[in-house]
Amino acid sequence: MPKRILVGTVVSDKTDKTVVVKVERKVKHAMYGKIIRRSKKYHAHDEANAFRTGEVVRIEETAPISKLKTWKVIDRVQAGKAAAIEADI
């Protein structure tokens, strides 16, 4: 079975070797037909502590690493706003 790959935004990087990634999806309401946003947070493994809050990253499903972590960060899709400001200085 292929591993799932999701794209989301890092919302927390406070824990060691772990980032919390918020993944949003759009679904159509069953009765009213309006498109609404649904989101879920995933704990992902970040071995080098390389990813910061605000960055858009790609995560991949893995075997369980800990109680909450069953995902690992593959790569950065887009840098966060804070990283762009530091690069300009």
FENDA-V781015 format. One record per residue. N is the residue number from 1. PHI is phi in degrees with one decimal (none if undefined). NEAR is the number of other C-alpha atoms within 10 Angstrom. D_FIRST is the distance of its C-alpha to the first C-alpha in Angstrom with 1 decimal. Layout:
N/PHI/NEAR/D_FIRST
N/PHI/NEAR/D_FIRST
This chain:
1/none/3/0.0
2/-69.8/5/3.8
3/-79.6/10/6.6
4/-75.9/10/9.2
5/-125.4/13/12.5
6/-124.5/18/15.8
7/-118.8/20/19.4
8/-156.1/23/22.2
9/-106.7/24/25.6
10/-72.0/24/26.6
11/-106.6/17/29.0
12/-152.5/16/29.8
13/-132.3/19/29.9
14/-74.3/12/32.4
15/-86.4/10/30.4
16/-74.4/11/30.0
17/61.5/14/26.7
18/-139.4/22/25.2
19/-126.7/29/25.3
20/-103.2/21/24.8
21/-114.3/28/23.2
22/-96.4/19/24.0
23/-109.7/19/21.6
24/-106.2/15/23.5
25/-137.3/11/22.5
26/-109.9/11/24.9
27/-129.4/12/25.0
28/-92.1/11/27.7
29/-63.2/11/29.9
30/-62.5/8/29.7
31/-94.3/6/33.5
32/-92.2/7/35.1
33/79.8/9/32.7
34/-74.1/11/33.1
35/-80.8/11/30.3
36/-124.1/10/29.7
37/-95.5/11/27.8
38/-121.2/10/25.5
39/-133.1/11/24.4
40/-145.7/10/22.5
41/-103.8/15/22.9
42/-121.5/21/20.3
43/-88.3/22/21.5
44/-123.6/24/20.1
45/-79.2/23/21.0
46/-129.1/21/23.6
47/-56.4/13/24.8
48/-96.7/9/27.8
49/52.1/14/28.9
50/-91.4/13/28.9
51/-103.9/22/28.0
52/-117.7/19/30.7
53/-58.8/19/31.2
54/97.9/19/31.0
55/-79.6/19/28.7
56/-94.2/22/25.7
57/-129.1/23/22.6
58/-108.2/19/18.9
59/-117.9/25/16.6
60/-125.9/17/13.1
61/-69.5/17/11.2
62/-137.1/14/11.7
63/-66.1/10/12.6
64/-55.9/11/15.8
65/-97.0/12/18.8
66/-152.3/10/21.4
67/-58.4/7/22.2
68/-101.9/10/21.4
69/-91.9/18/19.3
70/-131.3/17/15.5
71/-132.2/26/15.5
72/-133.6/23/17.2
73/-80.0/23/19.3
74/-88.9/17/18.4
75/-159.3/15/21.6
76/-91.7/17/24.5
77/-90.3/13/24.6
78/-148.1/12/28.2
79/-73.2/16/30.8
80/-77.0/18/32.5
81/-66.0/11/36.1
82/-64.1/12/37.5
83/-66.4/13/36.1
84/-68.4/10/37.7
85/-66.2/9/41.0
86/-64.5/8/41.1
87/-68.9/7/40.4
88/-72.8/6/43.4
89/-74.7/5/45.8
